[in-house]
């Protein structure tokens, strides 16, 4: 572990030089070095103390707009650990919606800590700003309970101590998968009651959690489950190796994201518990102030296989986009790793073909856009007309018995209606799935 003490030290350039994007060699499985620039990532070292309170212990993950760190709260009597997300400086203004969402969530969690579903969403402990060489304001969110986050996330978020659900996909027993689906539904319903639309529900934003995480109070506790941090020195590409340039925006070394089979084993031992994380695409919603669906940005950055059609066709969005994504997630977990509307490369046109094949012809306003949205549809690459085979089963390959399969099929049909207004609410999904999990009572909720 490094003994580097200063949280930030400005370096003095040897010469005036605008660093090109290919200045440094790329490092596999580590954030892009070029992201450390004015307006970019905040340089962080192991043992740094952030906000005069949170000591950097290890690296948890990264994304396009943030890095995520395991920290110890030095003001906590128990020595608790937490996950710290540091946004890139130029993401602060661009992603003000995320900050507002986190503030709303923090208030909800403080005022109504026992609200149903709250335990299936990461808890927000602290929000603050720090100053660094790459920006005068860097928004930081501190979250507790889930330490591990998927690295292909669009917004680069981490949350409470946990392990990415997708790391175990296809290996969950059906009862465990059903429990995870029920918890996911409750978590989404909780967010919607709080007036929050997640907007980016996918496997990378669902974490496995263990209560044991909250007992961590020392370096020894962490080392039992997480590998020590690995520091990786930077290397310049050949044309720049001999330049007399000291980079003021880039740390002296980067840190690999930690991994641990022991941590995963801890998460899946005993009762399974998931947490919804990452609010980089989230936005606030109120039924009283939205006479029509709200579009906070040109499009939501959610993988196409999880995207509701209104996202793909860049139409107005609403809480119903989360219901659609929940359906895709539920099917993925219960089928052992198959997408409800599949595409080998996550190509939007292929996803739309799969939608049409299972749900029938698109509504006229979207059908009319197929040519302009995806190009020539008559060349055999994307034959949308041939896909119009209304009535195909949604639930094909799962480990469910016939009764469960029928109930799941009925629920999915209510979750993936083309028209957002026709979809069942997140609360309705949570009630239906809870009844299903209890056994037989699902019929009472008219799945």
Phi, psi and omega per residue, in radians:
X1 nan 2.425 -3.044
X2 -1.241 2.620 3.035
X3 -1.756 0.261 -3.140
X4 -1.045 2.127 -3.037
X5 -1.720 -0.816 -3.067
X6 -1.112 2.378 3.101
X7 -1.174 -0.747 3.084
X8 -2.528 2.285 3.030
X9 -2.264 2.069 3.085
X10 -1.154 2.403 3.078
X11 -1.798 2.566 -3.127
X12 -1.667 2.076 -3.140
X13 -1.099 2.458 3.075
X14 -1.276 -0.589 3.093
X15 -2.508 2.761 3.035
X16 -1.229 2.146 -3.015
X17 -2.763 2.224 3.068
X18 -1.587 1.952 -3.008
X19 -1.189 2.162 3.099
X20 -1.326 2.845 -3.092
X21 -1.101 -0.499 -3.097
X22 -1.693 0.389 -3.108
X23 -1.093 -0.789 -3.114
X24 -1.802 2.650 3.024
X25 -1.254 2.456 3.083
X26 -1.267 2.525 -3.117
X27 -2.036 2.120 -3.113
X28 -1.030 2.467 3.048
X29 1.091 0.410 3.061
X30 -2.338 2.600 -3.111
X31 -0.968 2.687 -3.117
X32 -1.092 2.183 -3.096
X33 -1.052 -0.592 3.137
X34 -1.100 -0.249 3.088
X35 -1.230 -0.253 3.070
X36 -1.529 1.648 -3.065
X37 -2.709 3.056 3.063
X38 -1.048 2.151 -3.075
X39 1.533 -0.016 -3.059
X40 -1.831 -2.561 -3.092
X41 -1.061 2.645 3.086
X42 -1.575 2.151 3.129
X43 -1.117 2.268 -3.116
X44 -2.335 2.435 3.085
X45 -2.109 2.653 3.010
X46 -1.033 2.381 -3.112
X47 1.425 -0.111 3.005
X48 -0.967 2.612 3.031
X49 -1.979 2.041 -3.079
X50 -1.714 2.357 3.074
X51 1.044 0.491 3.134
X52 0.976 0.469 -3.039
X53 -2.586 -0.682 -2.955
X54 -1.904 1.993 -3.101
X55 -1.598 2.253 -3.117
X56 -1.224 2.197 -3.114
X57 -1.914 -0.718 -3.059
X58 -2.823 2.968 3.116
X59 -1.762 2.311 -3.125
X60 -1.816 -0.589 -3.102
X61 3.064 -3.056 3.137
X62 -2.803 2.925 3.056
X63 -2.630 -2.846 -3.091
X64 -1.203 -0.477 -2.992
X65 -2.233 0.195 -3.085
X66 -2.852 2.772 2.922
X67 -2.068 2.724 -3.034
X68 -2.290 2.348 -2.985
X69 -2.315 2.557 2.956
X70 -1.468 2.222 -3.119
X71 -2.258 2.797 2.988
X72 -1.944 2.315 -3.132
X73 -1.427 1.878 -3.081
X74 -1.276 -0.242 3.101
X75 -1.620 -0.030 -3.131
X76 -1.591 2.258 3.128
X77 -1.096 -0.543 -3.126
X78 -1.466 -0.138 -3.112
X79 1.215 0.553 -3.038
X80 -1.062 2.704 3.083
X81 -1.879 2.770 -3.098
X82 -2.656 2.985 3.066
X83 -1.852 2.312 -3.071
X84 -2.045 2.116 3.093
X85 -1.809 2.223 3.126
X86 -2.042 1.959 3.133
X87 -1.275 2.584 2.966
X88 -1.056 2.594 -3.023
X89 -1.044 -0.747 -3.112
X90 -1.353 -0.066 3.055
X91 -1.467 -0.304 -3.079
X92 -1.001 -0.941 -3.137
X93 -1.271 -0.713 -3.078
X94 -1.140 -0.501 -3.057
X95 -2.015 0.646 3.131
X96 -1.066 -0.456 3.106
X97 -1.056 -0.693 3.126
X98 -1.099 -0.714 -3.141
X99 -1.100 -0.748 3.118
X100 -1.106 -0.687 3.106
X101 -1.096 -0.797 -3.129
X102 -1.121 -0.628 3.078
X103 -1.125 -0.768 3.110
X104 -1.074 -0.778 -3.120
X105 -1.122 -0.739 3.126
X106 -1.053 -0.747 3.119
X107 -1.128 -0.789 3.129
X108 -1.051 -0.756 -3.104
X109 -1.197 -0.538 3.109
X110 -1.327 -0.741 -3.041
X111 -1.449 -0.523 -3.108
X112 -2.348 1.159 -3.040
X113 -1.159 -0.384 -3.091
X114 -1.796 0.247 3.117
X115 -1.074 2.407 -3.118
X116 -0.950 2.301 3.138
X117 1.598 -0.211 -3.101
X118 -1.052 -0.582 -3.086
X119 -1.249 -0.122 -3.131
X120 -1.878 0.310 3.056
X121 -2.269 2.423 -3.129
X122 -1.026 2.562 3.134
X123 -1.619 2.403 3.107
X124 -1.692 2.121 -3.128
X125 -1.678 -0.668 -2.958
X126 -2.706 2.551 3.025
X127 -2.333 2.278 -3.099
X128 -2.791 3.060 3.093
X129 -2.140 2.648 3.026
X130 -2.294 2.823 3.121
X131 -1.894 2.485 -3.139
X132 -2.656 3.099 -3.086
X133 -1.167 -0.280 -3.080
X134 -1.858 0.092 3.101
X135 3.055 2.608 -3.108
X136 -1.424 -0.365 3.076
X137 -2.385 2.122 3.069
X138 -2.179 1.966 -3.132
X139 -1.268 2.413 -3.107
X140 -2.272 2.364 3.037
X141 -2.093 2.380 3.117
X142 -1.934 2.217 -3.085
X143 -2.246 2.694 -3.050
X144 -2.271 2.445 2.995
X145 2.049 -0.421 -3.086
X146 -2.289 2.077 -3.027
X147 -1.670 -0.394 -3.010
X148 -1.885 2.461 -3.122
X149 -2.427 2.554 -3.125
X150 -1.198 2.496 -2.994
X151 -1.536 -0.160 3.135
X152 -1.694 0.248 3.114
X153 -1.104 2.468 -3.113
X154 -1.188 -0.565 -3.037
X155 -1.871 -0.067 3.033
X156 1.135 0.956 -3.074
X157 -1.910 2.728 2.966
X158 -2.334 2.782 3.129
X159 -2.470 -2.709 -2.912
X160 -1.015 2.693 -3.016
X161 -0.849 1.995 -3.118
X162 -2.949 -2.977 -3.091
X163 -2.363 2.457 -3.082
X164 -1.027 2.285 3.137
X165 -0.998 -0.658 -3.022
X166 -1.167 -0.264 -3.136
X167 -1.195 -0.273 -3.042
X168 -2.130 0.138 -3.042
X169 -1.005 2.413 3.135
X170 1.591 -0.189 -3.103
X171 -1.977 -0.024 -3.136
X172 -1.334 2.308 2.968
X173 -1.050 2.648 -3.027
X174 -1.055 -0.653 3.127
X175 -1.129 -0.663 3.102
X176 -1.173 -0.741 3.127
X177 -1.090 -0.714 3.118
X178 -1.100 -0.691 3.103
X179 -1.113 -0.720 3.121
X180 -1.112 -0.697 3.111
X181 -1.101 -0.745 3.130
X182 -1.095 -0.745 3.132
X183 -1.164 -0.690 3.084
X184 -1.037 -0.806 -3.138
X185 -1.082 -0.720 3.120
X186 -1.147 -0.683 3.125
X187 -1.128 -0.727 3.116
X188 -1.145 -0.738 3.116
X189 -1.078 -0.678 3.104
X190 -1.076 -0.796 3.128
X191 -1.065 -0.749 -3.122
X192 -1.151 -0.645 3.070
X193 -1.132 -0.492 3.101
X194 -1.436 -0.015 -3.126
X195 1.379 0.486 -3.109
X196 -2.075 2.215 2.981
X197 -1.789 2.150 -3.066
X198 -1.180 -0.889 3.041
X199 1.412 -0.101 -3.083
X200 -2.626 0.813 -3.133
X201 -1.341 2.021 3.019
X202 -2.703 3.055 -3.029
X203 -0.990 -0.608 -3.128
X204 -1.163 -0.258 -3.132
X205 -1.942 0.395 3.022
X206 -2.208 2.143 -3.046
X207 -1.990 2.594 2.965
X208 -1.493 2.498 -3.023
X209 -2.302 2.614 3.025
X210 -2.351 2.377 3.089
X211 -1.023 -0.344 3.137
X212 -1.072 -0.446 -3.119
X213 -1.042 -0.622 -3.068
X214 -1.305 -0.122 3.107
X215 -1.605 -0.171 -3.131
X216 -1.128 2.194 -3.128
X217 -2.377 -0.073 -3.068
X218 -2.487 2.956 3.092
X219 -1.117 -0.584 3.138
X220 -1.145 -0.660 3.111
X221 -1.082 -0.755 -3.129
X222 -1.181 -0.781 -3.085
X223 -1.109 -0.374 3.136
X224 -1.181 -0.468 -3.045
X225 -2.109 -0.354 -3.061
X226 -2.162 2.341 3.112
X227 -1.087 2.599 3.116
X228 -1.045 2.690 3.139
X229 -1.119 2.444 3.125
X230 -1.904 2.016 -3.131
X231 -1.564 2.301 -3.090
X232 -2.088 2.071 -3.124
X233 -1.282 2.558 3.128
X234 -1.384 2.619 3.091
X235 -2.335 2.376 3.118
X236 -1.476 2.645 2.996
X237 -1.256 2.745 -2.974
X238 -0.837 -0.813 -3.051
X239 -1.110 -0.286 -3.005
X240 -2.010 0.063 -2.995
X241 -1.109 -0.576 -3.048
X242 -1.757 0.108 3.132
X243 -1.223 2.361 3.125
X244 -1.394 1.179 -3.040
X245 -2.197 2.195 3.037
X246 -1.874 2.051 -3.001
X247 -1.396 2.038 -3.112
X248 -1.402 -0.138 -3.005
X249 -1.893 -0.143 -3.001
X250 -2.032 2.403 3.092
X251 -1.175 2.850 -3.136
X252 -1.226 -0.478 3.096
X253 -2.566 2.789 3.008
X254 -1.920 2.944 -3.077
X255 -2.171 2.270 3.070
X256 -1.208 2.569 3.080
X257 -1.223 2.387 -3.075
X258 -1.281 2.636 3.080
X259 -2.349 2.773 -3.114
X260 -2.926 2.039 3.024
X261 -1.227 -0.552 3.140
X262 -1.129 -0.647 3.132
X263 -1.172 -0.726 3.101
X264 -1.078 -0.761 3.130
X265 -1.047 -0.686 3.120
X266 -1.094 -0.690 -3.086
X267 -1.208 -0.530 -3.056
X268 -1.823 0.161 3.061
X269 -1.615 2.182 -3.104
X270 1.455 -2.659 -3.093
X271 -1.217 2.235 -3.129
X272 -1.340 2.562 -3.102
X273 -2.556 2.194 -3.141
X274 -1.942 2.828 3.059
X275 -2.384 2.361 3.028
X276 -1.480 2.355 -3.084
X277 -2.352 3.127 3.008
X278 1.147 1.810 -3.103
X279 -1.974 0.533 -3.114
X280 -1.158 -0.422 3.129
X281 -1.931 0.061 -3.033
X282 -1.283 2.747 3.059
X283 -2.600 2.792 -3.116
X284 -1.476 2.620 -3.070
X285 -2.528 2.440 3.048
X286 -2.448 2.198 3.124
X287 -1.114 -0.434 -3.101
X288 -1.406 -0.348 -3.082
X289 -1.960 -0.066 -3.136
X290 -2.026 1.640 3.062
X291 -1.216 -0.461 3.109
X292 -2.261 2.877 3.120
X293 -1.048 2.579 -3.021
X294 -1.875 2.425 3.104
X295 -2.122 1.713 -3.040
X296 -1.314 -0.283 -3.121
X297 -2.682 2.869 -3.105
X298 -0.937 -0.637 3.101
X299 -2.773 2.725 3.055
X300 -1.563 2.367 -3.116
X301 -1.530 1.296 3.091
X302 -2.049 2.465 3.111
X303 -0.928 2.441 -3.019
X304 -0.978 -0.603 -3.093
X305 -1.171 -0.303 3.097
X306 -1.805 -0.105 -2.969
X307 -1.425 2.307 2.996
X308 -1.166 2.714 -3.090
X309 -1.021 -0.575 3.138
X310 -1.136 -0.444 3.052
X311 -1.303 -0.813 -3.119
X312 -1.070 -0.677 -3.126
X313 -1.621 0.188 3.041
X314 0.981 0.763 3.084
X315 -1.685 3.089 3.132
X316 -1.104 2.511 -3.104
X317 -1.987 2.825 -3.077
X318 -2.693 -3.127 3.080
X319 -0.991 -0.348 -3.119
X320 -1.102 -0.349 3.103
X321 -1.150 -0.549 3.100
X322 -1.237 -0.604 3.117
X323 -1.127 -0.758 3.099
X324 -1.047 -0.855 -3.115
X325 -1.117 -0.603 3.087
X326 -1.108 -0.666 3.086
X327 -1.069 -0.770 3.140
X328 -1.118 -0.754 3.117
X329 -1.105 -0.781 -3.133
X330 -1.045 -0.779 3.135
X331 -1.118 -0.714 3.136
X332 -1.029 -0.824 -3.095
X333 -1.177 -0.700 -3.068
X334 -1.460 -0.260 3.129
X335 -1.720 -0.030 -3.125
X336 1.363 0.379 3.016
X337 2.040 0.441 3.088
X338 -1.885 2.525 3.100
X339 -1.540 2.517 3.130
X340 -1.112 -0.739 3.076
X341 -2.163 1.685 -2.849
X342 -1.549 2.701 2.994
X343 -2.744 2.198 -3.095
X344 -1.028 -0.663 -3.110
X345 -1.929 0.251 -3.117
X346 1.167 0.524 -3.093
X347 -1.434 2.239 -3.036
X348 -1.018 -0.722 -3.121
X349 -1.090 -0.664 3.110
X350 -1.184 -0.661 3.105
X351 -1.109 -0.744 3.121
X352 -1.095 -0.724 3.064
X353 -0.982 -0.766 -3.135
X354 -1.155 -0.663 3.071
X355 -1.045 -0.852 -3.106
X356 -1.081 -0.699 -3.129
X357 -1.091 -0.570 -3.070
X358 -1.746 -0.483 -3.046
X359 -1.970 -0.159 -3.139
X360 1.622 -3.022 -3.064
X361 -0.984 2.457 3.068
X362 -1.173 2.719 2.962
X363 -0.965 2.644 -3.010
X364 -0.936 -0.707 -3.051
X365 -1.131 -0.547 3.103
X366 -1.535 -0.628 3.105
X367 -1.007 -0.681 -3.117
X368 -1.188 -0.301 -3.097
X369 -1.644 -0.091 -3.014
X370 -0.975 -0.808 -3.113
X371 -1.125 -0.844 -3.111
X372 -1.239 -0.534 -3.088
X373 -1.378 -0.670 -3.034
X374 -2.120 0.141 3.118
X375 1.494 -2.839 -3.094
X376 -1.102 2.037 -3.115
X377 -1.624 0.038 -3.100
X378 -1.810 0.181 -3.082
X379 -1.604 0.115 3.085
X380 1.536 -0.223 3.136
X381 -1.290 -0.890 3.082
X382 -2.175 1.599 -3.097
X383 -1.635 1.493 -3.055
X384 -1.165 -0.610 -3.112
X385 -1.140 -0.653 3.139
X386 -1.212 -0.342 -3.105
X387 -1.415 -0.183 -3.056
X388 -1.332 1.347 -3.122
X389 -2.077 1.155 -3.027
X390 -0.946 2.398 3.049
X391 1.884 0.001 3.103
X392 -1.145 2.624 3.082
X393 -1.169 2.518 3.018
X394 -1.471 -0.781 -3.067
X395 -1.592 1.904 -3.121
X396 -1.968 -1.234 -3.040
X397 -1.801 1.674 3.033
X398 -2.423 2.952 3.083
X399 -1.623 0.146 -3.114
X400 -1.267 2.596 3.022
X401 -1.315 3.031 -3.007
X402 -1.075 -0.683 -3.137
X403 -1.142 -0.842 3.120
X404 -1.100 -0.683 -3.138
X405 -1.069 -0.739 3.126
X406 -1.128 -0.729 3.117
X407 -1.161 -0.705 3.139
X408 -1.141 -0.720 3.092
X409 -1.012 -0.788 -3.132
X410 -1.104 -0.709 3.128
X411 -1.161 -0.795 -3.141
X412 -1.015 -0.698 -3.137
X413 -1.031 -0.565 3.126
X414 -1.429 -0.312 -3.088
X415 -1.616 -0.415 -3.046
X416 -2.051 0.666 2.988
X417 -1.155 2.510 3.106
X418 -1.028 -0.855 -3.122
X419 -1.337 2.167 -3.106
X420 -1.012 -0.652 -3.101
X421 -1.154 -0.359 -3.134
X422 -1.507 -0.207 -3.095
X423 -1.305 2.572 3.036
X424 -1.095 2.621 3.132
X425 -1.316 2.851 3.092
X426 -1.088 -0.665 3.072
X427 -1.080 -0.718 3.114
X428 -1.094 -0.712 3.097
X429 -1.093 -0.800 -3.104
X430 -1.067 -0.753 3.139
X431 -1.148 -0.739 -3.111
X432 -1.128 -0.813 -3.108
X433 -1.187 -0.657 3.103
X434 -1.048 -0.729 3.098
X435 -1.134 -0.686 3.109
X436 -1.074 -0.789 -3.110
X437 -1.121 -0.650 -3.138
X438 -1.203 -0.354 3.046
X439 1.759 1.834 3.019
X440 1.481 -0.455 -3.066
X441 -1.328 -0.172 -3.120
X442 -1.010 -0.544 -3.127
X443 -1.083 -0.536 -3.131
X444 -1.159 -0.436 -3.123
X445 -1.686 0.150 3.057
X446 0.953 0.924 3.069
X447 -1.047 nan nan
